[in-house]
Amino acid sequence: MMARLKVTQKKSGIGGTSSQRNTLRSLGLKRIGDTVVKEDRPEIRGMIHAVTHLVVVEEVD
């Protein structure tokens, strides 16, 4: 079974670039405090890396 990542938005995307805002939306995050659980895959890791300053990531089982 693949590991899963719990991604929580902690800061607003308003001050960021449009690609950062689009990345948040692609992850399923719309507002501060939103949390999504995603499979731990390279493409998800890359999206998280692009907005690492706006989100908090935890591994869940």
C-alpha positions in Angstrom: 0.0 0.0 0.0 1.2 3.5 -0.9 1.8 6.0 1.8 -0.6 8.9 2.0 0.1 12.6 2.7 -2.2 14.9 4.6 -1.8 18.4 3.2 -3.2 21.4 5.1 -3.2 25.0 3.8 -1.7 27.3 6.4 -1.3 30.5 4.5 -3.1 32.4 1.8 -2.1 32.0 -1.9 -3.1 35.6 -2.7 0.4 37.0 -2.6 1.9 34.2 -4.6 2.2 33.7 -8.4 -0.8 32.5 -10.4 0.9 29.1 -10.9 1.2 28.8 -7.1 -2.5 29.6 -6.7 -3.3 27.1 -9.5 -1.2 24.4 -7.7 -3.2 25.0 -4.5 -6.4 24.6 -6.4 -5.1 21.4 -8.2 -4.3 19.9 -4.8 -7.9 20.6 -3.8 -7.2 23.4 -1.3 -9.5 26.4 -1.5 -9.0 28.3 1.7 -6.8 28.4 4.8 -7.4 25.4 7.0 -8.5 23.1 4.2 -7.1 19.6 4.4 -6.8 17.0 1.8 -5.3 13.5 1.8 -3.3 12.5 -1.3 -1.3 9.5 -2.4 2.4 9.9 -2.0 3.4 10.1 -5.6 6.2 12.1 -7.4 3.8 14.4 -9.1 2.0 15.2 -5.8 5.4 15.7 -4.1 6.3 18.2 -6.9 3.1 20.1 -6.4 3.7 20.3 -2.7 7.3 21.4 -3.2 6.0 24.4 -5.4 3.8 25.7 -2.5 5.8 24.3 0.5 5.7 27.8 2.2 1.9 27.8 2.2 1.1 24.2 3.4 1.9 21.8 6.2 2.4 18.1 5.2 2.0 15.1 7.5 2.3 11.4 6.6 -0.8 9.3 7.5 -1.5 5.6 7.3 
